[in-house]
Amino acid sequence: MLKEILKILEDDARISPKQLATMTSSTESEVKKIIKQAEEAQVILKYKTLINWHKVGDEHVWALIEVKITPQRDVGFDSIAERIYRFPQARTVYLVSGTYDLAVIAMCNSMHEIADFVTQKLAPIEGVRGTMTHFLLKKYKEDGEILEDGGKTERQPVIL
Amino acid sequence: MTTEKLAKLDSRASIISDRVKRVSPSGIRKFFDLLSSMEGVISLGVGEPDYATPWHICEAAIYSIEKGSTMYTSNLGMPELRQELSKYLKESYNLNYNPDSELLITVGVSEALDLAMRAIINPYDEVIVTDPCYVSYDACTILAGGIPIRVPTSEEDGFEVDATDIEARITQKTKAILLGYPANPTGAVMPRERLKRIAELALHYNLFIISDEIYARLVYGIDHTCLATLTPTKDSILLLGGFSKSYAMTGWRIGYAAANAEIIAAMTKIHQYSIMSAPTMSQIAAIEALKANDDNVREMVADYNRRRLIMVNGLRDIGLSCFEPKGAFYTFPSIKSTGMTSDEFAEKLLVEKKVAVVPGNAFGRYGEGYIRCCYATSLQEIEEALERIRCFVEKHT
């Protein structure tokens, strides 16, 4: 029941408790209770809207920054990761396997700001051995949604 | 040309054959014309999924075209597809169909149905169908020279059909029983026990069964019973199925027929002269659909189910009596409480509120007093359409 509700909300956070109750053959109060518990347990963190900012002339600059770090005794990568993810510029931070350790997706107002973020904030952190910055040129798909879709396909209005 | 010959040609009653003339034109033509001239219409009148075909299926077909797989295939269909299909029927229903002689790949179930009728019907043979039922059942029977005999079904009985009602209509001329469950337009699903009694009835009277199970995968909270699992042998049943509804592949036009070798050979005879082979790229897409895991189908079914519950609940909230459909993607609410006929209701709803539904009488006399609403459309549209229907019903009752 919880997972079913989460699955529905993950796709569309605007679905009301009443609709959820109908969809899961449950009651509205039961659904509200489950959602409240999930929020309290931080299973549900936030309700957001996926926006294609490009369409309204947004000029933000995005970069994928590969970060190589030297893990520290006892805390491994976590404490350096925390120092990085506390910066609001870092929108997404992952620990990854492969040739580097942290994948940081950063958003700033300009290329200069990204450069400042990398050279003045990220690189000097103790334990950071190197960075490689890739500027994002175009977003095709985000969070499972294709941003510039070729338009919806037309269905015949009535088919028997 | 001689004048005598010309005179003879002129004296012909009509160019159109009597057989075609016997098929009544679609009663909702006017409705279609009206609809096509309007904008901002929410349509609950569709009969297909609102999903695009899963990408892995499209991709397989595109790749095959790039590789040059653009020739005819065997009349029966590609051997690999028939093998996959045979495996699928074995795994799903424990049915054994020999891929070399007992399966035929067709241009949708529509073609398979037409072939079946032409393969088995002699002039004036009777075919028992339900009322209401999918529009092609009547037409295909008549075009093959047969006579459809309708068995009424009712909302009170969940639009299921009972063996005793079928038995009451069996005559010397009865050749076959044609059933389509899960049903279009009602969404009804037949319980196993009732299907079993029909299978026994057919055996007793030596009748052939044609079972159109295109919606087999779209059932909610219950298991689909394949009618072919209830007949003692496969000699007395033709199983029709397809990819359109379960894999959102309506435009690919690909389906299949499964029966004993004699029936398949007869159907193939017609198929090879009228169609040759089903589209090659569609067959390759179907192979990919069958080979992949079922996650896509399961997710689609779960999603349809949520929308089904929203629509049934919404219609009942409006005050319309609506039986709970357990299959396909249709609801079939009664609009008798409004005092309007199905045609009036559908036309006025379209004009006044810009919501398109299909009047139930398009599917037979016993569909009168009902409308077919499809929930294979976005939740936002369903909610908006329900709101518009609510205003409409309140105004007219």
Chai-1 contact restraints between the chains, C-beta under 6 A:
chainA,res_idxA,chainB,res_idxB,connection_type,confidence,min_distance_angstrom,max_distance_angstrom,comment,restraint_id
A,T22,B,L309,contact,1.0,0.0,6.0,A-B,restraint_1
A,T22,B,I310,contact,1.0,0.0,6.0,A-B,restraint_2
A,T22,B,N313,contact,1.0,0.0,6.0,A-B,restraint_3
A,M23,B,R306,contact,1.0,0.0,6.0,A-B,restraint_4
A,M23,B,L309,contact,1.0,0.0,6.0,A-B,restraint_5
A,R155,B,V46,contact,1.0,0.0,6.0,A-B,restraint_6
A,P157,B,L35,contact,1.0,0.0,6.0,A-B,restraint_7
A,P157,B,S43,contact,1.0,0.0,6.0,A-B,restraint_8
A,P157,B,A356,contact,1.0,0.0,6.0,A-B,restraint_9
A,V158,B,G45,contact,1.0,0.0,6.0,A-B,restraint_10
A,V158,B,A356,contact,1.0,0.0,6.0,A-B,restraint_11
A,I159,B,V46,contact,1.0,0.0,6.0,A-B,restraint_12
A,I159,B,G47,contact,1.0,0.0,6.0,A-B,restraint_13
A,I159,B,E48,contact,1.0,0.0,6.0,A-B,restraint_14
A,L160,B,V135,contact,1.0,0.0,6.0,A-B,restraint_15
